[in-house]
Amino acid sequence: MKFDEDKSINSLIDSAMEKIKGIVDSSTIIGDAIITDSGKTIIPISKVSVGYVVGGGEYADLSARRVARHFPMAGGSSGGMSVAPVGFIVESEGEISFVNVENKTLYQTILNTFNAFISKINKENENENN
């Protein structure tokens, strides 16, 4: 029986990728909308990370390779996937905002708070001028 390594590895990778595609669809990343009693619409957003590795090699001493017509082959594959929440899109009274829930450094948190504060001041100034 002839073992076609390239065909088997390609088949293994193709099969694994098809299964991963079945798991990860758009509803995994952007969740179903949730409407609260107060009329707010909340849409969860997630981040999906997928990693996959395949490796193999031929292991035998050179004298056995010269005599035998086949070479012992060792291989392995592994994969991993994670789904992590990123934040929520919130719609309330015609205004849309994004609530970030990812782990952030203190610097990022302060910067985001400062930007939100400046945006609020600019909006209030625009309302006063109109």
C-alpha positions, 0 to 999 in steps of 0.5 A: 500500500502506497502512502501519499504523504502530501495528499494525506496532509492536504486532506487533513488540513482541508478537513480541519479548516472546513470544520473550523468554518462551520464553528465560526460564523458571523453570529459568533463575532456579532451576536444577536441583538438584545432589546431591553425593557427601556428600549435600548438595543445591545449587540455583543461583539466578540473576537475569534482567534484560530491557530492551526499547525501541522508537522511531520518528518521521517525518522529512521537510521540511514542504513534502514533507509537504504534497504527498505522501500518505505520510510517511517513517517511521524506526524502530528497536528494541533489546533486551537480556537478562542472566542473573547468578548470585545464589547457591545454596540448600544443604541439608545434614543437614536444614539449609537455607542460602543462599550469596550470590555477588552482588557486594557491598560490604565493608559488606554482607559484614561485616553478613552475616558478623556476622548469621551469627555472631549466629545461630550464637551464638543457636543454641548458646545454645538448644541449651545451654538445652534 
